[in-house]
Amino acid sequence: MGVFKRDVFGNILFLKKMLIRTMGLFSHRRYRGFNELQIEGSEIIRDLPENNVLFVANHQTYFADVAAMLHVFNAALSGRVDNIRDIGYLWQPKLNIYFVAAKETMRAGLLPRIMAYAGSISIERTWREKGKDVKKQVKMSDVSNITRALEDGWVITFPQGTTTPFKPIRRGTAHIIRENKPIVIPVVIDGFRRSFDKKGLLIKKRGILQSMVIKKPLEIDYEKDSIDDIVEMIEYAIEQHPSFLKVQEVEDYHKRETELNKKREFWDMY
């Protein structure tokens, strides 16, 4: 690989590799140290083609979710099954993995700008800007950039466009799927909201069990399935359909009860 070889967005691959290695080294203990990441289904990663793969996931923090996926994907490609032990998998990371992120988020500070170089497809939000709801036209250049990234490799997207759970899936994701016909891999994450701050840069609480479930590709019939059908498939696949809300409330209740019982047992010892 030439020193000045670039990806489809003009980023120098050598610098990109150094950034991924460095960020991976510093972030590894966030998923295997301070907290633990439980992984399921990573064997699916090894059977995927080199390009035109779209990962759709729920979203809990701005950056910790993506960083964890880069760890898991590269570990799986290096032969590890459902674990990120031995950080040597980052020595030769896959350099054509991209992630969709809001332009204003990736410009908010030096660290996000550095992370953007590692693979961000920065887009302008059409529904929210500077913390306020807006309605803007989709920029065709943003759509084109996602298509270019899919033609070159893998793309990670968070189709709800927000870290707030159970928000609607953005229909733009379904349009991109209809247009490019990628292999669509759902990913469900949990525990990141409890572990990190909203940006995913600061550790909020230690000893949290995080989880990542990589599911089988969605079975989409591009001749028959409508945009609404694809949206609903994604909602169910990433467990963000409204029908999951009550289940989530019950699970949250049991988690709170378990934590309270542990505290009671601790104080009962004295």
Secondary structure, DSSP 4 states (H G I P E B T S, - for coil): --TT-B-TTS-BHHHHHHHHHHHHHHHGGGTBTSSEEEEE-THHHHTS-SS-EEEEE--SSSSHHHHHHHHHHHHHHTT-SS---SGGGGSS--S-EEEEEEHHHHTSSHHHHHHHHTTEEEE--SSEETTEE---PPPHHHHHHHHHHHHHSEEEE-TT-SSSTTPPPPHHHHHHHHHH--EEEEEEEESHHHHB-TTS-SB--SS-EEEEEEPPPP---TTT--HHHHHHHHHHHTT-STTHHHHHHHHHHHHHHHHHHHHHHHHHT-
